[in-house]
Amino acid sequence: MNALDRFRAFLVLFLLFPFLVLIFYFRFSFDLSWPEFWWAFKNSFSQAILSAFFAMIFGFFVALGFFCIKKKWLRATLEILALLPNFLPTLFTLVAIFNFVDPFPSGTFGIVIVHIFIYFGLVAVLLANQIESRLGGLVEQAWVDGISRFQFYTKVFFPLMKKDLLGVFLFVLVMCFSSFSVPLVAGGGRGTTLEVLIYEKMRLSTDWGAAVFLSFIQTLIVFAISLLAYRGRGQIADRAVSFQWLRSRAGLLLLICLLSAFVLGYAQGIVDGFLQMSFFYELRFALFKQFFGTIALGLLTGLLTFVLLFCVVWAQPEAWFQNFLRSYFAPSTALTGFAFLMIGPNEGVWPWLKIPIVIVLLSLTSLFRMSWESSIQALHSQRMMGQVLGASRWQIFRQIEFPQLIGRASFLAGLAALWASGDFAISRILAHKDLSLAMMTETLLSSYRISQASILSFFVFLVGVSLFLFFIGAGRVLSRKLSL
Amino acid sequence: MAFGGKTLRHFVIYLILVYLVLFLAVLNRESKKESFEVSQSVRVFAYSSFTSITGPGPKLKALFELSCNCRLEFVEGNDAGMLLQRLKLESESLGADLVIGFDQYDLQKALGEHKWRKLDFSNLNIEPEVRPALSNNYFVPYDWGVLGFIARKGELKLTPKKLDDLLHSEFTRKIALQDPRSSSPGMQFLFWVIKSKGEEEGLRFIQKMFDQAHSYSPSWSLSYGLFQKKQASLVYSYLTSPLYHELIENDPSYEALSFAEPLAIQYEFLGIPEYCKQCELAEKFVNLMLSPEGQKILMEKNFMFPVLKDVKKGTPFQALNDKLIKDKSLMSFEIPSNTDIDRLLLRWSELRRGEKN
């Protein structure tokens, strides 16, 4: 085993770490009610597939809607607003949807509606970004070649984008598969999913062995689904799309409709919150502390993600390693959190380190599937050329891969930082007190203070977006400097 | 310019510096606060809304530290279920001297999984409703709440007065409930129905309620939020909930409804683990919580009834008690076995599954 193999093995072990800890402590327990398992599996699977499919359709049209906007600031604002439902506590999203869809249809249909609402913006932002970086020049070339719109989509767009589309689809699928609150609230009888079963085993029956076993099965299922992913290559064009085939006014209208429904419901809470602003004066010291706590958690998560994404690049190319990253799915949030709780101290500085590590562990393979894999593969021919010319692995990394991938890595690191700043589920398990504004928002929600929580959640969102933009900006600056 | 040059070094150093400065700013505030000399430290394990800045924890801590020459440290868990899990996983390494926040449905599990010190507070001058909850040797109730339905004044055409009224068509898809598998009030509702109607009849009622429920939220806060946002006309919550809106938000538009059936009571308990290190200090803190001063803080911050007699006298809590609870029968106290809880939850899940299958 050479050094690179050992490095790959280390990365794989790092990702498998929560499972290894859980299996070491609890062993598998097969004491399951199989009819209940199948029922939960069917629910999880059907709602996740349908949610991911429709979120992709909506997200795709909204992405085309983004291309209609010429003013950069306006597009950036709409993109940020589109991310809002994905980021805020579930309650705010649910209230907006219940206002908009009345009567609300409980069951699979209800779950799918909520998931579409939560994920359409994220899908649109991701797809718009990928379409631009992959297809920019080809659109004009196809137009010059005189092909029709239909031919463009069937011969150019889908063949070149299928890998990215599948990556985003799998990302949303996994998120919906492991969704917890939404199926319970919106699902009616279909509210029992595998994630709920895992929680039930863990919390009510304290049967950790069964919870770990269920989580393992869940991972295997997602592993199998992910293996269906195609390998594909793209090219990095990194220029604006300026062609009418990739613009849709209907998509823009759809975006405005969905956002208005959401923003109107949410804004009402913020206005109520402003009327009780004096409440925050009492909390000013805690707010100050947790503002920095949020930034610290977000920054560390983003930095870790950035480093690990390049570790993945360094460990390429190796088919099994790539297949593993493409298909692996971490155990449920609660299980991963508890695995880290059992390892090492949980005092002082440790939660500050453990929380970002857990967030990175949970999100790294999703980020890989989302667009990192295709970005790496787009450099395949350049890497081959470098090898043929006798360049060392280090030279290829520092002169070909790093400079070209830094923009994408910063984007993904920014996304991870955005999630970290809004996380309270993992933090609640690993931290002994409120460390961030998101945890404080959740605490306010659990003590009647919904208006104050609304306004604080918006502040959390602003902090998250600032971190996201910080990483994108830092990536751009570095990329520009490297190209000088 | 290639990677590996000065640019990258500067970039990395810049990011590390930014992170360090922010991190030190946070730590600095904490170390300043804790720089006074203390001889001992007592660790209290409690749920987040107790320890949060809006909960009773910080005020009780400040009061306790004034006299104990010690430092009290809260260790936070999400809720009672998660508290138990953490105790199980971290046990002695957690170093908990006191655990706060179980309800009667957690006690059997807590007794089965951990060893607790015996506590004797039988001499307390407590409310008659709480007396039965003191009968166990290990856990002491420190507050209690009565659960029922909350509505907005003047919104309902028909005011439900008994459980069966909830099945009226006016309430179809209008009642915000909690999932008993993940929420303590959800479990209270399940047991309330079962105790009021008997198991078989109760489960038939629960089945009919599936059509009446707006949603079964995983937590009380989510269901109450949906109600506050006018998505539901009724919510299963604490009868003291309207007092929060009235006293803190000056909003008198919420009301607790009176029901014919004996209402469910939630008792919140505390216990001292056998492996405590600062057991005496822990007991002192329990004494503070059960003193009139501590009980007043718990009542005003937790919006629950105090267990000590006379603490709520002359307060809106007394008025609420007189209006809705006094002279009414409440559900008798019992600690259900784990088997009973598991069986009822399983039947609840089966009904829910069968209903919509």
Interface residues (C-beta under 8 A of the other chain):
Chain A: E36 W39 T90 L91 L94 V95 F98 N99 P103 F104 S106 G107 F180 S181 L184 V185 A186 G188 G189 R190 G191 T192 V196 Y199 E200 M202 R203 L204 S205 T206 G265 G269 Q276 E282 L283 F285 A286 F288 K289 F292 G293 I295 A296 L299 L300 L303 F338 L341 M342 N346 V349 W352 F397 R398 Q399 F402 P403 R428 I429 A431 H432 K433 D434 M439 M440 E442 T443 L444 L445 S446 S447 Y448 R449 I450 A474 V477 L478 K481 L482 S483 L484
Chain B: M1 A2 F3 G4 T7 L8 F11 L15 V18 Y19 L22 F23 A25 V26 L27 R29 E30 S48 S49 T51 S52 I53 T54 G55 F74 V75 E76 N78 G81 M82 L84 Q85 R86 K88 L89 E90 K109 E113 R173 D179 R181 S182 F210 S215 Y216 S217 P218 S219 W220 S221 L222 Y224 G225 L226 Q228 K229 Q231 S241 Y244 H245 I248 E249 F303 I341 D342 L345 S349 R352 R353 G354 E355 K356 N357
